[in-house]
């Protein structure tokens, strides 16, 4: 990425969602408009998370480079008049509310990475990593008018997924909070193939 100058580098190696975004927000707040932030992360979920956050908040997402399992994300801070306040998806359900509906076999969408899903997911949950959601929306089309319970590890990635689904016409997307980090209901695990 030598085509431009990096003004600040943020080390997020070893951190998982939501910490790379939490630290990115803080770092961007401390920068001047037009400056470039490099975020170095090892969480594969950061690829979609950083891009989505930058776009939603009006900052310019410049791109991501992957090198040996490390992701380097580049964001240029927007001018104050270009920046947008970060919004949250309004339709939220608790883990307990979702757990009480499991007997009804609701549509559950897990937007975590495949490895996270393999180590434990809600029975019946469909895996579509957030980074693939837009290109795989057709898989959810039969459920466009149904409630879709969207889950991730902490509720952040699922919030972004709910916003995307709503923009694409899925009117009943529900963000499950606080997500798998606080899930006390039944869990399925995938065998290692």
BALOBA-1460 file (C-alpha; in Angstrom, 3 decimals):
// residues 193
<rec num="1" residu="x" x="0.000" y="0.000" z="0.000"/>
<rec num="2" residu="x" x="2.834" y="2.375" z="-0.799"/>
<rec num="3" residu="x" x="0.639" y="4.441" z="-3.145"/>
<rec num="4" residu="x" x="-0.219" y="6.753" z="-0.246"/>
<rec num="5" residu="x" x="0.946" y="7.663" z="3.225"/>
<rec num="6" residu="x" x="-0.401" y="5.949" z="6.313"/>
<rec num="7" residu="x" x="-0.755" y="8.502" z="9.087"/>
<rec num="8" residu="x" x="-1.497" y="6.077" z="11.906"/>
<rec num="9" residu="x" x="-1.340" y="2.295" z="12.384"/>
<rec num="10" residu="x" x="-3.678" y="0.514" z="14.783"/>
<rec num="11" residu="x" x="-2.687" y="-2.958" z="16.030"/>
<rec num="12" residu="x" x="-5.777" y="-5.150" z="16.485"/>
<rec num="13" residu="x" x="-4.028" y="-8.503" z="16.079"/>
<rec num="14" residu="x" x="-5.565" y="-11.191" z="18.286"/>
<rec num="15" residu="x" x="-8.753" y="-9.191" z="18.884"/>
<rec num="16" residu="x" x="-12.185" y="-10.385" z="17.789"/>
<rec num="17" residu="x" x="-15.450" y="-8.563" z="17.158"/>
<rec num="18" residu="x" x="-16.313" y="-5.984" z="18.401"/>
<rec num="19" residu="x" x="-12.858" y="-4.810" z="19.539"/>
<rec num="20" residu="x" x="-11.312" y="-3.964" z="16.128"/>
<rec num="21" residu="x" x="-14.258" y="-1.620" z="15.426"/>
<rec num="22" residu="x" x="-14.256" y="-0.167" z="18.953"/>
<rec num="23" residu="x" x="-10.563" y="0.679" z="18.608"/>
<rec num="24" residu="x" x="-10.987" y="1.910" z="15.031"/>
<rec num="25" residu="x" x="-13.715" y="4.368" z="16.126"/>
<rec num="26" residu="x" x="-11.463" y="5.761" z="18.865"/>
<rec num="27" residu="x" x="-8.451" y="6.040" z="16.544"/>
<rec num="28" residu="x" x="-10.460" y="7.812" z="13.817"/>
<rec num="29" residu="x" x="-11.855" y="10.299" z="16.363"/>
<rec num="30" residu="x" x="-8.274" y="11.311" z="17.219"/>
<rec num="31" residu="x" x="-7.254" y="11.879" z="13.579"/>
<rec num="32" residu="x" x="-7.594" y="14.853" z="11.242"/>
<rec num="33" residu="x" x="-9.840" y="14.794" z="8.176"/>
<rec num="34" residu="x" x="-8.025" y="13.306" z="5.187"/>
<rec num="35" residu="x" x="-5.588" y="11.253" z="7.247"/>
<rec num="36" residu="x" x="-5.274" y="7.515" z="6.556"/>
<rec num="37" residu="x" x="-5.605" y="4.855" z="9.255"/>
<rec num="38" residu="x" x="-4.135" y="1.380" z="8.793"/>
<rec num="39" residu="x" x="-5.862" y="-1.274" z="10.933"/>
<rec num="40" residu="x" x="-3.876" y="-4.515" z="11.314"/>
<rec num="41" residu="x" x="-6.105" y="-7.426" z="12.369"/>
<rec num="42" residu="x" x="-6.138" y="-11.218" z="12.432"/>
<rec num="43" residu="x" x="-9.920" y="-11.693" z="12.765"/>
<rec num="44" residu="x" x="-11.328" y="-12.722" z="9.337"/>
<rec num="45" residu="x" x="-14.597" y="-11.039" z="10.331"/>
<rec num="46" residu="x" x="-12.789" y="-7.696" z="10.401"/>
<rec num="47" residu="x" x="-12.719" y="-7.703" z="6.591"/>
<rec num="48" residu="x" x="-16.464" y="-7.091" z="6.354"/>
<rec num="49" residu="x" x="-16.749" y="-5.244" z="9.673"/>
<rec num="50" residu="x" x="-14.230" y="-2.491" z="8.927"/>
<rec num="51" residu="x" x="-15.539" y="-1.874" z="5.414"/>
<rec num="52" residu="x" x="-19.158" y="-1.739" z="6.575"/>
<rec num="53" residu="x" x="-18.362" y="0.574" z="9.502"/>
<rec num="54" residu="x" x="-16.417" y="2.979" z="7.283"/>
<rec num="55" residu="x" x="-19.175" y="3.157" z="4.687"/>
<rec num="56" residu="x" x="-21.945" y="3.572" z="7.287"/>
<rec num="57" residu="x" x="-20.110" y="6.415" z="9.008"/>
<rec num="58" residu="x" x="-19.107" y="8.280" z="5.832"/>
<rec num="59" residu="x" x="-15.373" y="7.569" z="5.989"/>
<rec num="60" residu="x" x="-13.617" y="6.406" z="2.834"/>
<rec num="61" residu="x" x="-12.804" y="2.707" z="2.844"/>
<rec num="62" residu="x" x="-9.650" y="2.413" z="0.731"/>
<rec num="63" residu="x" x="-9.258" y="-1.364" z="0.807"/>
<rec num="64" residu="x" x="-7.863" y="-4.422" z="2.524"/>
<rec num="65" residu="x" x="-4.670" y="-6.364" z="1.902"/>
<rec num="66" residu="x" x="-4.213" y="-9.883" z="3.279"/>
<rec num="67" residu="x" x="-0.720" y="-11.146" z="4.091"/>
<rec num="68" residu="x" x="-0.183" y="-14.515" z="5.795"/>
<rec num="69" residu="x" x="-3.440" y="-14.456" z="7.786"/>
<rec num="70" residu="x" x="-3.102" y="-10.793" z="8.728"/>
<rec num="71" residu="x" x="-5.509" y="-8.227" z="7.302"/>
<rec num="72" residu="x" x="-4.457" y="-4.623" z="6.751"/>
<rec num="73" residu="x" x="-7.460" y="-2.324" z="6.322"/>
<rec num="74" residu="x" x="-7.163" y="1.279" z="5.163"/>
<rec num="75" residu="x" x="-9.614" y="4.089" z="5.962"/>
<rec num="76" residu="x" x="-9.353" y="7.791" z="5.155"/>
<rec num="77" residu="x" x="-11.098" y="9.981" z="7.714"/>
<rec num="78" residu="x" x="-13.941" y="12.020" z="6.223"/>
<rec num="79" residu="x" x="-14.343" y="15.763" z="6.485"/>
<rec num="80" residu="x" x="-16.799" y="16.633" z="9.282"/>
<rec num="81" residu="x" x="-19.536" y="17.521" z="6.759"/>
<rec num="82" residu="x" x="-19.142" y="14.114" z="5.055"/>
<rec num="83" residu="x" x="-19.131" y="12.015" z="8.241"/>
<rec num="84" residu="x" x="-22.413" y="10.426" z="9.271"/>
<rec num="85" residu="x" x="-23.559" y="9.497" z="12.760"/>
<rec num="86" residu="x" x="-23.466" y="5.759" z="13.282"/>
<rec num="87" residu="x" x="-26.950" y="4.318" z="13.427"/>
<rec num="88" residu="x" x="-28.161" y="1.143" z="15.071"/>
<rec num="89" residu="x" x="-30.831" y="-1.243" z="13.829"/>
<rec num="90" residu="x" x="-33.994" y="-0.572" z="15.859"/>
<rec num="91" residu="x" x="-35.464" y="-4.102" z="15.980"/>
<rec num="92" residu="x" x="-33.716" y="-5.967" z="18.782"/>
<rec num="93" residu="x" x="-34.638" y="-9.179" z="20.593"/>
<rec num="94" residu="x" x="-32.889" y="-10.680" z="23.582"/>
<rec num="95" residu="x" x="-31.259" y="-14.085" z="23.662"/>
<rec num="96" residu="x" x="-34.039" y="-15.206" z="26.033"/>
<rec num="97" residu="x" x="-36.753" y="-14.061" z="23.596"/>
<rec num="98" residu="x" x="-35.168" y="-16.054" z="20.789"/>
<rec num="99" residu="x" x="-34.663" y="-19.091" z="23.012"/>
<rec num="100" residu="x" x="-38.394" y="-19.054" z="23.878"/>
<rec num="101" residu="x" x="-39.226" y="-19.245" z="20.144"/>
<rec num="102" residu="x" x="-36.942" y="-22.177" z="19.255"/>
<rec num="103" residu="x" x="-39.819" y="-24.709" z="19.347"/>
<rec num="104" residu="x" x="-41.493" y="-22.695" z="16.540"/>
<rec num="105" residu="x" x="-38.386" y="-23.216" z="14.354"/>
<rec num="106" residu="x" x="-37.823" y="-19.537" z="13.526"/>
<rec num="107" residu="x" x="-35.527" y="-18.404" z="10.740"/>
<rec num="108" residu="x" x="-32.142" y="-17.842" z="12.401"/>
<rec num="109" residu="x" x="-29.291" y="-16.341" z="10.411"/>
<rec num="110" residu="x" x="-25.783" y="-16.669" z="11.855"/>
<rec num="111" residu="x" x="-23.448" y="-14.085" z="10.285"/>
<rec num="112" residu="x" x="-20.225" y="-15.138" z="12.021"/>
<rec num="113" residu="x" x="-17.267" y="-16.774" z="10.328"/>
<rec num="114" residu="x" x="-17.426" y="-20.536" z="9.534"/>
<rec num="115" residu="x" x="-14.997" y="-21.485" z="12.320"/>
<rec num="116" residu="x" x="-17.027" y="-19.586" z="14.927"/>
<rec num="117" residu="x" x="-20.172" y="-21.342" z="13.677"/>
<rec num="118" residu="x" x="-18.502" y="-24.781" z="13.751"/>
<rec num="119" residu="x" x="-17.498" y="-24.410" z="17.393"/>
<rec num="120" residu="x" x="-21.083" y="-23.706" z="18.467"/>
<rec num="121" residu="x" x="-24.274" y="-22.361" z="16.939"/>
<rec num="122" residu="x" x="-27.987" y="-22.236" z="17.679"/>
<rec num="123" residu="x" x="-29.705" y="-25.387" z="16.362"/>
<rec num="124" residu="x" x="-31.201" y="-24.745" z="12.932"/>
<rec num="125" residu="x" x="-29.251" y="-21.522" z="12.343"/>
<rec num="126" residu="x" x="-28.231" y="-20.898" z="8.739"/>
<rec num="127" residu="x" x="-24.657" y="-19.736" z="8.291"/>
<rec num="128" residu="x" x="-24.014" y="-16.858" z="5.895"/>
<rec num="129" residu="x" x="-20.925" y="-14.921" z="6.986"/>
<rec num="130" residu="x" x="-21.531" y="-11.169" z="6.947"/>
<rec num="131" residu="x" x="-18.844" y="-10.765" z="4.285"/>
<rec num="132" residu="x" x="-20.964" y="-12.939" z="1.927"/>
<rec num="133" residu="x" x="-24.432" y="-11.740" z="2.903"/>
<rec num="134" residu="x" x="-25.102" y="-9.315" z="0.055"/>
<rec num="135" residu="x" x="-24.069" y="-11.807" z="-2.635"/>
<rec num="136" residu="x" x="-26.094" y="-14.634" z="-1.021"/>
<rec num="137" residu="x" x="-29.360" y="-12.751" z="-0.368"/>
<rec num="138" residu="x" x="-31.193" y="-15.037" z="-2.818"/>
<rec num="139" residu="x" x="-30.850" y="-17.851" z="-0.269"/>
<rec num="140" residu="x" x="-32.978" y="-15.819" z="2.131"/>
<rec num="141" residu="x" x="-35.541" y="-14.678" z="-0.455"/>
<rec num="142" residu="x" x="-38.144" y="-17.308" z="0.582"/>
<rec num="143" residu="x" x="-38.102" y="-15.711" z="4.060"/>
<rec num="144" residu="x" x="-38.337" y="-12.074" z="2.928"/>
<rec num="145" residu="x" x="-41.686" y="-11.517" z="4.690"/>
<rec num="146" residu="x" x="-40.872" y="-13.580" z="7.809"/>
<rec num="147" residu="x" x="-39.076" y="-12.647" z="10.986"/>
<rec num="148" residu="x" x="-35.361" y="-13.353" z="10.586"/>
<rec num="149" residu="x" x="-33.358" y="-13.536" z="13.797"/>
<rec num="150" residu="x" x="-29.788" y="-12.452" z="13.054"/>
<rec num="151" residu="x" x="-27.038" y="-13.535" z="15.424"/>
<rec num="152" residu="x" x="-23.290" y="-12.991" z="15.712"/>
<rec num="153" residu="x" x="-20.864" y="-13.108" z="18.615"/>
<rec num="154" residu="x" x="-21.743" y="-9.787" z="20.290"/>
<rec num="155" residu="x" x="-24.577" y="-8.150" z="18.347"/>
<rec num="156" residu="x" x="-22.402" y="-5.743" z="16.320"/>
<rec num="157" residu="x" x="-21.969" y="-7.699" z="13.098"/>
<rec num="158" residu="x" x="-25.607" y="-8.828" z="13.312"/>
<rec num="159" residu="x" x="-26.622" y="-5.161" z="13.662"/>
<rec num="160" residu="x" x="-24.860" y="-4.363" z="10.377"/>
<rec num="161" residu="x" x="-26.449" y="-7.448" z="8.786"/>
<rec num="162" residu="x" x="-29.929" y="-6.347" z="9.920"/>
<rec num="163" residu="x" x="-29.363" y="-2.904" z="8.407"/>
<rec num="164" residu="x" x="-28.323" y="-4.496" z="5.111"/>
<rec num="165" residu="x" x="-31.306" y="-6.861" z="5.114"/>
<rec num="166" residu="x" x="-33.695" y="-3.985" z="5.810"/>
<rec num="167" residu="x" x="-32.171" y="-1.935" z="2.962"/>
<rec num="168" residu="x" x="-32.766" y="-4.937" z="0.669"/>
<rec num="169" residu="x" x="-36.457" y="-5.248" z="1.597"/>
<rec num="170" residu="x" x="-36.394" y="-7.722" z="4.490"/>
<rec num="171" residu="x" x="-38.751" y="-5.842" z="6.799"/>
<rec num="172" residu="x" x="-38.623" y="-8.161" z="9.821"/>
<rec num="173" residu="x" x="-34.902" y="-8.552" z="10.516"/>
<rec num="174" residu="x" x="-34.285" y="-8.783" z="14.273"/>
<rec num="175" residu="x" x="-30.886" y="-8.264" z="15.870"/>
<rec num="176" residu="x" x="-30.288" y="-10.829" z="18.635"/>
<rec num="177" residu="x" x="-28.515" y="-9.211" z="21.589"/>
<rec num="178" residu="x" x="-26.064" y="-9.844" z="23.115"/>
<rec num="179" residu="x" x="-25.484" y="-12.701" z="20.670"/>
<rec num="180" residu="x" x="-23.560" y="-15.928" z="21.088"/>
<rec num="181" residu="x" x="-21.286" y="-14.470" z="23.743"/>
<rec num="182" residu="x" x="-24.258" y="-14.502" z="26.123"/>
<rec num="183" residu="x" x="-26.214" y="-17.454" z="24.659"/>
<rec num="184" residu="x" x="-27.275" y="-19.962" z="27.325"/>
<rec num="185" residu="x" x="-29.628" y="-22.002" z="25.145"/>
<rec num="186" residu="x" x="-28.935" y="-25.178" z="23.194"/>
<rec num="187" residu="x" x="-25.848" y="-25.357" z="20.997"/>
<rec num="188" residu="x" x="-24.886" y="-27.558" z="18.060"/>
<rec num="189" residu="x" x="-21.301" y="-28.127" z="16.974"/>
<rec num="190" residu="x" x="-20.027" y="-29.288" z="13.612"/>
<rec num="191" residu="x" x="-17.683" y="-32.229" z="13.380"/>
<rec num="192" residu="x" x="-14.285" y="-31.432" z="11.914"/>
<rec num="193" residu="x" x="-14.312" y="-32.710" z="8.333"/>
